[in-house]
């Protein structure tokens, strides 16, 4: 498992419980192992499971080194057929023990650790204290992460008292932030909280070389519920991972995984009310026929009785002649055959009064017909006394559910979150308005700038038209020069030599006093050219390691392209200074080269 895999991703593995079951069976005792081997031999499915070895005394023996694949073959040969035939006849405990074989075999198993870690931290007093300190520092971010998740619709937080729900929500937000941002510091902080609350478990695991299913028994507590025990087991696996202790996937490990999957579904599934059955509807119709005081709803006797009691008192008063009218009939009996005039307080009413409550606090909270039918669907036929008590309890549960809903809607974190959202929305609207105003000013400025630019561009267009005409004239002149250069190049290719013109020799006379650099050509050619350019420097055609300083104070750079290395040419061109003129000659004829230089000058 990777670092913080359980905290961030939960328990992930590939299930092979059949192999683990065979290993568990053969590890119980030597007798059990002998029985398994006998049944395997009787099945005849032993090919490839054993190999022949030589013992020290010369007697041959059989050796079995089985991995998961071989153990699964043993299961199919010994247990598979027997379990399929007798599965339904087994007691419930045995079926639960064998459930991983049928449910988890060759399946990718993923158990989300979030509800179990939250439950483990909230139920532990030391973890609660450390968790409250950790979440108080960033309570808003934790609640925001919880509020944006799907946990609001889950039934998990109904497992906590109202006073614990705030801490449970903040713990969920802290875990979600650690998973969303994948921060090692947050995961380390969560691990420290678990280590603080479950230090005895950590001390036990620290002594192990490997964590197996038998070690889960250390997390069992007879005084706690199964959800708390399973949460401790999840903490054990997280601690083992933190300490770098491998977790062995034996059969007890798969049994724990099966229980974790069951409780995860129960924790995270949204609450759903019981469905009404035909029997529940029939029982309710029967009660409705027997009791004339049932209307479209059915209020508890302890609530409806007050009104009937008042009617009874009014009837007695009229019988005594207090109103001057004829006495009415006796007071109507209450549901269940009780009279509202002289009936003593009932046990349920006394129970309410013991806690300084009164059943009249539930007045106005009436169960609907569907809810009454659900009661009969759950409990079946009830006596009048039983129904009255259950009806009062159901009314009280409905009242508590309404209180919880109001607390959830009006809790401080929710109000803060709504306030922050409203303030953020207002801030965004103000910012949007400022952006629009700034954009309006920017567009107005751009319009003025464009108008000014349009006038400037008109003048530039006129200047460009004049420049275009000049370029056209220059282009015609360059065409003529290009034609003459092409003619000169053609004459060179054809080997035609021309006499050096007088004005060219005059230019060369002036060139002798100028400093220049000559590179390329044959060494004999360079010797002859030194006579004409005594103040110049000469480089061999293959000299690539020259000092770049020789280019300093040179006005002309002359290349003889007849013999010239590309590397030398490229370096000269890279090192040359601005204003240095490049001249090209070709061949070993000095007179022709002088003529070419004169022509280029």
N, C-alpha and C positions, 0 to 999 in steps of 0.2 A: 504494500500500500504506500502511496506517496505521502509526502508531508502534509499534515492537516487534512487528510482525506476524509476522516470520519466527521470532523467538525464542519468542513465545507461541503462535502458530498455525501456523507452518510456511509453506510456499510455496503460495499459493492463486491460481489464475488460470483463465481460460477458454481452452481450446486451439483455435487456428486454424492448425495446422501446414501445411495446404495453401497458404494464402496466403504463409506464410513460406518454403515450399519454392520457389514461383515467384519470389519476390523474391530468394532466394539464387541460383537458376539464372540469372536475368537480371543479377545483379551479379557473376558470375564474370569475364566478359570481354565485349567488344563483339561478338565472334563468337557467343558463346552467346546473347546478347540478340537478335542478328539471326536466329539459328536458331529461337528461340522465336517470334519475330514471324512468320517464314515459316510455321511449322506452324499458328499461330493463323489466319493468312489462309487457309491451305488448308482449315481446318476450317469456315470460314464463320460461326463463332459470334462475330461482331464487333459486333453491334448494341449500341449504348450504351457501347462501350468507347473509342471515339475521338470527337473533335469537331473540326470544321473551323475552321481559324484562318487569318488573312491575314498573310503574311510582309511584311517591309519592302519587298521588291522587287516586290510585287504578286502573287506566286505563292502559291497556297493550299497549306496544309500540314495534317497531322493531329497532334493533341496527345492524349496519353494521361496522365491523372492518375488513378491507380488506388488505391483503398483495399483493405481486406481482402475485401470482397464482390466487387469486380472481379477481384482476383487469384485468388480461388477459381473464378470463371467461367473464367479462363484455364487453371487447372489441369484443370478438367473437360473443356475443349475440347482441350487438348494432351496431358496426361499420363494422365488417368484410365483410358481404355480400354487404352492401351499397358501400364500397370502391372498392370491386372487380368489381362491375357493372359499376361504374362511374369513375374509375381511368383514363382511356384514354380520357375522356371528360373534365377532370379538366384542368384549365389553368396551365401553366408551373410553376408558383410560388407555386401553391398548390401541384403539383406533387413533387416539390423539398421539400416542407415542410413535406410531407408524406413519403419521400424516406427512412428514417431510419426504418419505420415499415416493409417495404418489403426487405430491404437490410441487416439490422443489427439484426433482431430479432433472439434470441437464437443462437447467434454466438459469438465465441471468437474474440474479437476485439483487434488489436494491431496496434498502431500508433507509428512509430519511431520518437522520438523527435529530433534526430540529425539535420536534415535540418532546422527545425523551430527554434531551439535554435541558430544555426549558423546565420540564417537570422536575428533573433531578436538582436543578439549582434553586427553584422556588421552594421546594419541599425541605431543603436543607438550610438550617438557620445560619451557619457560617457563610454558605454560598449566598444567601439572601442579603446579608450585610455587605459583603464584597460586591455583589451584583448591583445593589442600590448605589453604592459609591461610584461604580463604573458608569452606570447609566445616568446618574444625576449630572455628570459633567457634560453630556451631550444628549439630554433627554429629548430635545426637539428633533434631532436627526434620527434617533432611534424610533420615535413615534412616527415620523414621516416615512421611514422605510417600512414599518409595519402597515401603515395606512395604505401605501401604494401596492402592497402584496395581496395575494388571494387569501391570506389568513383571516381576514375579517369575516369571511363567509364560512369558515371552518367551525366545527363544534368543539374544538380543542379548548378554547378559553372558557367554555361553560363548565369545565372540570374544576375551576378555581372559584374561591369566594370573591366577592366583589372587591374586597380590600387587597386581594392578591393579583387581581387582573391587571392593574397598572404595571406592576413589576414584571408580570409574565409578558405583557405586550412590549415593554422596553427590552426585555431579554430577547424576544423574537427579533426586534429591530436591530439589536447588537449583532446577533447571528447573521441576519440578512446583510448587514453592512460588511461583515467579514467575508461573506460569500460573494457579494457583488464586487467588492474592491480587491479581493484576494490579498489582503494585507497580512503579512506575517505578524505584525505587532498586535493586531486585534485578536488573531487566533491565539497568540501567546497569552494575551490578557485573559481570554476565556479559559485557557488551559490552567492558568494560575488560580482562577476562581474555583474550578473543579478540584484542583489539588488541595486547596485550602479546606474545602468542605468534606472531601473524601480522602483525607490523609491516611486513615487505616487501610483502605483499599490499595492506595498507592504503595504503602510499605509492604503489603503482602505481595503485590505484583512485582515489586523491585527485586525480590529474592528468586523469582522464577527464571528459568532458561527459556521456557516457551509457555504461552498461555493456551490452555486447552479448555474444553467444555466443562470438565470437572471443577475448574476454578470459578465458575459462575456461582457456585453454591455460597461463596463468601459474601455475595450481594443479597442473599435472601434474608428477609426479616419477617418473622412471624407476626409482628405487630403492624405491618404496613400492607397496603393493597398490592395487587400484582403489577399495576402500572408503575408504582414506585420501585418495585423490585426490578422490573425490566429496564427502568431508567438507570438504576445503578449498574446493571449489566452493560448498558451502552457506555456509561462512564468508564467501566473497567476496560472495554476495548479501546476507548480513546486514550486512557492512561498507558495501556500496553503499547499502543502505537507511538505515543510520545516518548516512551522509554526505549523504543527500538526493539521490543520483545515480540517475536512472531506469534501470531494467533493461529493455532492449529484448527483445521476444519474437521473436527471429529463429529460423531453423531449428535452428541449433546449440543454442540455449536449449532447444528441445523435445527434442533428442536427449539433452541432459543430464537433463532431467526424466524421460525414459523410463528412463534408467539409474538415477536416484534411486528411481523407483518399484520397479524390479526389486530393488534392494538393500534398500529399506525392507521389502519383503515377506520377503526372506531374513533380515533382521536380526530382525524382530519376530515371525515365525511360530514357534510352539512347535516344539521338536525332535521329529522323528518318525523312528523306525527304518525301515530298508529292509524291504519286504515280501518274504516268502518266495515263490519261484516254483516251478513244478512241476519245472523243470530242477534247481534247487537241492536239492529233496527227493530227486530221482532220484540225483543225484551222492552225496548223503549215504548213501542206502540201499546204493549200490554199494560205498562205502568201508566200510560196516558189515559187508557180507558178506565183503569181502576181509580185514578186520582183526578177529580174534576178541576183541581187548581193548577194543573199543568197548562201553560200557554205555549207560545211559539218558542220560548226559552224555558229553562227550569232553574230557578234560583234556589239556593240552599234553604232548608227549613228554618235555619237560625236567622235568616234574613227576611224571608217572606212571612215568618211567624209574627213579626212585630206589627205589620199592618193588620193582620187578622186579629191580633190581640187588641189593637185599638178599636177595631170594629166591634169586638165583643164587649169591650167596656162601654162603648157608646150605646150598644143595645141594652145592656143592663140598666144604664142610666135612664133610658127611655122607658124601661119597664117600671121603674120606680116613680114615673110621672114627673121627672125633672123637667122635661121639655114640653109637657102639656099635651103630648100626642100619644097615640096608642102604642103600647109596647110592641116591639118587633119580636121576631122569632129569636130563639137562642143563638148565641154566637156560633159561627160555623167552626167545625173542627179543623185543626191544622193538619197538614200532611202527616200521615202515620197515625191518625186517630187521636192526636193530642189536642187539648182545648187550650185556647190562648188566654183564658181568664186566670186560671189558678195553677197553671203548669209551673213547677219549680224549675230553677236553672238546670240545664242539661250539663253532663260532664264536659262536653266540648266547649260550652260557653264558660264553665268554670276554669277550664284549661286556658282559655284566652285571657280571662280576667287575672289569672295567676301571673301572667307576663304583662299585665297592665295594658291589655288590648281588649277590644270589644268586637264581636262579630259584625256590628253595624258599620265598622270601618270598611267592610267589603260591599256595602250597599251600592247598587248601581253597576257592579261588576257581575254580569249575568252570563252564564254559559249558553252557547248556541245549541240548537238541536243536534248539529253534527258532533259537537263536543260531548254531549250527553250520550249519543250513540257510541262514541269511541269508548266511553267509560264502560258501557255494557259489553262492548266488544272485548275489552281487556279483562273484566272481572266476571262476565257471565251474569246469570240470575243472582240478584242480591235481595236480601231482606230490606225492609224499609229503614231499619236502624243503620244497617251497613251502608245503604245508599246515601242516607243523610250525611254520615260522616265523610264518605268518599267525595260527595258533592261539595261539602265545605272545604275539604283539602284541595280539590281541583280548583275551586274559586280562589283559594289562597294562593295556589301556584300561579294562576293567571294574573293575580295582583302582583306577585313577586316578579313575574316576567315583564309586566309593564314597568315596574320600578327599574329593572335592569336596563330596559330599552331607553328609559329616560336618562339613566345614569350614563349609558354609552353615548347618547346624543349630546348631553350637556356636561360631560366631564371636562376637566380643565385642559387636558392635552388636546381634545377635539376642538374646544373653543379657541385655544391658541392657534391651532392649525388653520381653522377657518379665518381667524383674524389675519394671520400671516398671508393667506391666500388672497383675501380682500385687499390688504395693503399692497401686496405684490401686483395685483391686477391694476389697482389705482396708479401705482408707480409706473407700470408699463404704459398705461394710457397717457400719463403726463409726459413720459419720455417720448412716446409716439407723437404727441402733439408738438413737443419741442423739435423733434426731428422734421416734422412736416413744415413747421415755420422756418427752420433753418434751410430746408430744401427750397422753400419758396424764395427766400432771400438769395440763395445761391443761384437759382434759375434766373432771377432778375439781374444779378450781377453778370451771369454768363451771357444774357441777352445783350446787355450793354457792351460787353467785351466783344461779342460777335459782330455787333454793328460797327464798332471801331475797327475790328479786324477786316471787315468787308471793304472799308475804305482803304486800308493799307494794302489789301490784296489787289485792289484795282490798280494802285500805283505800281505794285510789284509786277503785275501782268504786263503793264506797259514797258517796264524796264526789261522784262524777260523777252518781250517781242524784239526790242532793240538788240539785246544780246544774241538772240537767235539769228538775226540777220548777220551780225558780225561772225557768228560761228559758221554760218553757211559760206561766207566769203573765205574764212580761214580753211574750211573743209575743201574748197576748190583748190586752194594753194597746196594743201597737204596731198591732195590727189595727184597733183602734178609732181610733187617731190617723190611720192611713192612710186610713180611710174618711172622716174629717173633712177631710183634705187633698184627697182626690179631689172631695169636694163643693165645697170652696173653689175648686179649679181649674175645675170645671164652671161655677161661677157667674162666674168671670172670663171664660171663653170666651163665655158667654152675654151678656156685657156688663152684668151686674147690678152696680150700685154700692151699697155699704152705707155707712151713716154710720160715721164713725170713733168707736169706743167711747171712753168717758171714760177707762177704764184704759189704753187704747192711747195717748191723748194724754199721759197722765201719764208713760208710758214714754218717749215721744218728747221730753217736756220734759227728762228726764234724759239722752237721747241727744244733745241739743244741746251739752252740755258735754264729750262724749266726742269724741276724735279719730277720724275715719273717712275712708275713701277712696271716692269715688263715680266710677264710670266707665261711659260709655255714655249713650244717650239723646240727644235733640235739645239743641242749645245753649240754646234758650229754656227748655227744661225744667230744665237745669242752673242757669240764672240764678234761676229760681223756687225751686229747692231750696236755693240758697245762703242764702236767708232763714231757712230752717228749720235748716240745718246750717252756721252761720257758721264753726265751728272745723274744718271738714272740707276736704279737698282734692278737686278735681274734675279728671278727665282726659277728653279727647275720645275718642270711640269708636274712632278710627283711629290713635291715638297708640301706636306700637309701639316707639319709641325713648326711652321715659321712663327716668329714673334709678331703679334699684331701691331706692335709699335712701328714696324717698318712702313705702315700705311699712313703714318702721321706726316703732315706737310706735303703730301703728294697731291699734285693737281690732276694727273692723268694716270689711269691704270690701263695697260695695253695687254690684251690677251691674244696669243697666237693659237687659234683653234685647230691648227693642224696636228699638234701634239699637246694635249691638255687633259688632265685628270679632272673628273667631275667633282671629286672631294675638294681638290684645291680651289676650283672655281667657286664652289658653294661657300667655302669658308671666306674667300676674298669678298664675295658679295655680302656675306653676313657681317664682316668687320669693317667694310668701307664707310667712310664718313660722308656727310652731306656735302654736296658741291663737287665731289670728285667725279670726273668724267670718265666714262668707260669707252675704250676704243678697241676695235677688233681687226685683226689681220689674219691672213691664211696663206700657208705655203712657206717655202724656204728661200724664195727669191727676194733678196733684200730690196732691189729696186721696186718690185711690185708692192711689197709691204709699205715702202715709203710713199708710194703713190696712193695706196689705200688710206694711209693715215692722212695724207694731204687732202684727199677727197672728203674724209670725215670731218676735217677741220674747216 
